[in-house]
Amino acid sequence: MKKYSSASGPEAISLKNADESALIEILEKAEKEHGFIPRHISDEIARLLEVKLERLRRIQGKLDSTIRRDVQQHVEHWRNEEGNLIMILHAIQNQHGYVPREVAMELSRELGVKLARIYEVITFYHYFKLQPPGAHKVTVCNGTACYLKGSGDLINELRTQLGISEGQTTPDRQVHFDTVRCIGCCGMAPAMVVDGKTCGHVKTTDVVGHLASLKAGKEVAA
């Protein structure tokens, strides 16, 4: 039977260096072998988890301190301006690329404004994002000209290829997909913008190629 020492030895070192999945595996093996988890194993793992949690608390404390400092700087900069909540949210989004929930909560405390009010503003204006931006951005124009030329088909194709809807980012944070009312390129309808480059007369069969170019880091053809 494998021994798990709480004092010293290779087993203790192995436990100490184990990540969460390895600790779970140790518990499962012990339970399968004994029909229960021996006290010396559970005590040792509980102690190690407490050490890990304390480290995480210290890291979180540093993050909270940084968030608080950044929010206070934004608030101080716009404190005397009318409608300063919008200005502060713009500054936050410019800093992070979106409005993180923990930052919105800190802003609520700093301004003495209800968090619900902050989210009313964020969700009312299309500019503000609640999710981290993707490494790449694909935007389909859905203005009148593009709509009549088939932008709806492009949108549906992107939904299928990316597995997300407009305004969302793929789980791997690689591509953010959005639509806009008009990009001013009606003569190129249907049009889409891929990482800042406007692509005209796009067909649904072109979508896969554009996405492949993005992921390969190649320049997208207009």
C-alpha positions in Angstrom: 0.0 0.0 0.0 1.3 3.4 -0.9 2.1 5.6 2.1 1.2 9.3 2.2 3.3 10.9 4.9 2.4 14.2 6.4 5.9 14.7 7.8 8.5 14.1 5.2 9.7 11.9 2.4 9.1 11.7 -1.4 5.3 11.3 -0.9 5.1 14.6 1.1 7.1 16.4 -1.6 4.8 14.9 -4.3 1.8 16.2 -2.4 3.3 19.6 -1.9 4.0 20.1 -5.6 0.7 18.6 -6.8 -1.8 20.8 -8.6 -5.6 20.6 -7.9 -6.2 17.9 -10.5 -3.4 15.8 -9.0 -4.7 16.2 -5.5 -8.2 15.1 -6.6 -6.6 12.1 -8.3 -4.8 11.2 -5.0 -8.1 11.4 -3.1 -9.9 9.3 -5.6 -7.2 6.6 -5.6 -7.1 6.5 -1.8 -10.9 6.2 -1.6 -10.9 3.4 -4.1 -8.1 1.6 -2.3 -9.4 1.9 1.2 -13.1 2.5 0.7 -12.6 5.8 2.5 -10.0 8.6 2.7 -7.5 7.9 5.5 -7.2 10.8 8.0 -3.5 11.4 7.4 -4.1 11.9 3.7 -7.1 14.2 4.2 -5.3 16.2 6.9 -2.3 16.7 4.7 -4.3 17.7 1.6 -6.4 20.1 3.7 -3.3 21.7 5.0 -1.9 22.1 1.5 -5.1 23.5 0.2 -5.1 26.1 3.0 -1.6 27.1 2.0 -2.7 27.5 -1.6 -5.8 29.5 -0.6 -3.7 31.8 1.5 -1.4 32.5 -1.5 -4.5 33.1 -3.7 -5.9 35.5 -1.0 -2.6 37.5 -1.1 -2.7 37.6 -4.9 -6.3 38.7 -4.8 -5.5 41.4 -2.3 -2.9 42.8 -4.6 -5.3 42.7 -7.5 -8.0 44.4 -5.5 -5.5 47.1 -4.5 -4.6 47.7 -8.1 -8.3 47.9 -9.2 -9.1 50.3 -6.4 -6.2 52.6 -7.3 -7.1 52.6 -11.0 -10.8 53.4 -10.3 -9.9 56.1 -7.8 -7.7 57.7 -10.5 -10.5 57.6 -13.1 -13.0 59.0 -10.6 -10.6 61.8 -9.5 -10.0 62.8 -13.1 -13.7 63.2 -14.0 -15.1 64.0 -10.5 -16.2 67.6 -11.3 -17.5 66.8 -14.8 -21.2 66.6 -15.5 -22.3 63.1 -16.5 -19.0 61.7 -15.2 -20.2 58.1 -15.0 -20.1 57.8 -18.8 -16.6 59.4 -18.9 -15.3 57.1 -16.2 -16.8 54.0 -17.9 -15.1 55.1 -21.2 -11.8 55.4 -19.4 -12.3 51.9 -17.8 -13.1 50.3 -21.2 -10.2 52.0 -22.9 -7.9 50.6 -20.2 -9.3 47.0 -20.2 -11.0 46.7 -23.5 -14.3 46.0 -21.6 -15.8 46.7 -18.2 -14.8 43.9 -15.8 -17.4 43.2 -13.1 -15.0 43.6 -10.3 -14.1 47.1 -11.6 -17.8 48.0 -11.9 -18.3 46.9 -8.3 -15.4 49.1 -7.1 -16.7 52.0 -9.1 -20.1 51.5 -7.4 -18.4 51.8 -4.0 -16.3 54.7 -5.0 -19.1 56.8 -6.4 -21.8 55.7 -4.0 -23.9 54.6 -7.0 -25.9 51.4 -7.1 -24.3 48.7 -9.2 -27.6 48.2 -11.0 -27.4 51.9 -12.2 -23.9 51.3 -13.6 -25.1 48.2 -15.5 -28.1 50.2 -16.8 -25.7 52.6 -18.5 -23.3 49.8 -19.7 -26.1 47.8 -21.3 -27.9 50.9 -22.8 -24.9 52.0 -24.8 -23.7 49.5 -27.5 -20.1 50.8 -27.2 -19.6 49.2 -23.7 -18.6 45.5 -23.5 -19.1 43.2 -20.6 -16.8 40.4 -21.9 -13.0 40.6 -22.6 -12.3 41.4 -26.3 -11.0 38.8 -28.6 -7.5 38.9 -30.2 -9.3 39.5 -33.5 -12.5 41.3 -34.4 -14.9 40.5 -37.2 -17.7 43.0 -37.8 -20.5 42.6 -40.4 -22.2 45.7 -41.8 -26.0 45.2 -41.5 -27.1 48.6 -43.0 -29.8 48.8 -45.6 -27.5 48.2 -48.7 -25.6 45.3 -47.0 -28.8 43.8 -45.7 -30.4 43.8 -49.2 -27.2 42.2 -50.6 -27.2 39.3 -48.1 -25.5 40.4 -44.9 -27.9 38.3 -43.0 -26.4 35.2 -44.6 -22.9 36.3 -43.6 -24.1 36.8 -40.0 -25.6 33.3 -40.0 -22.5 31.8 -41.4 -20.3 33.5 -38.8 -22.6 32.3 -36.1 -22.2 28.7 -37.4 -18.4 28.9 -37.9 -17.6 30.6 -34.6 -20.3 29.0 -32.5 -21.3 32.4 -31.0 -23.8 35.2 -31.6 -23.2 38.9 -32.3 -21.6 40.8 -29.5 -19.8 37.7 -28.2 -16.3 36.4 -28.1 -15.2 32.8 -28.8 -14.4 30.8 -25.7 -10.7 30.8 -26.6 -10.8 34.7 -26.8 -9.5 34.6 -30.3 -12.4 36.2 -32.3 -15.0 38.8 -31.3 -18.0 38.9 -33.6 -20.2 42.0 -33.9 -22.6 43.8 -36.3 -23.0 47.5 -37.0 -25.7 49.5 -38.7 -23.4 51.0 -41.4 -19.7 51.4 -42.2 -20.2 53.8 -45.1 -19.1 51.4 -47.8 -22.5 50.8 -49.4 -20.9 50.3 -52.9 -19.1 47.3 -51.5 -22.2 45.6 -50.1 -22.3 43.2 -48.4 -19.3 44.3 -46.4 -17.5 43.2 -43.3 -14.5 44.6 -41.4 -11.8 42.1 -40.3 -9.3 43.4 -37.8 -9.8 46.9 -39.2 -9.7 46.0 -42.8 -12.8 46.4 -44.9 -13.8 43.5 -47.1 -16.3 44.1 -49.9 -18.7 41.9 -51.9 -18.3 39.1 -49.3 -19.9 35.8 -50.0 -20.7 33.2 -47.4 -18.1 30.9 -49.0 -15.5 33.6 -48.2 -16.1 33.5 -44.5 -14.1 30.4 -43.8 -11.1 31.8 -45.6 -11.2 35.1 -43.7 -11.4 33.2 -40.4 -8.6 30.9 -41.4 -6.4 33.9 -42.3 -7.1 35.5 -38.9 -6.1 32.4 -37.0 -3.0 31.9 -39.2 -2.0 35.5 -38.6 -2.1 36.3 -42.3 -3.3 39.6 -43.8 -6.9 39.4 -44.8 -7.7 40.0 -48.5 -10.0 42.9 -49.2 
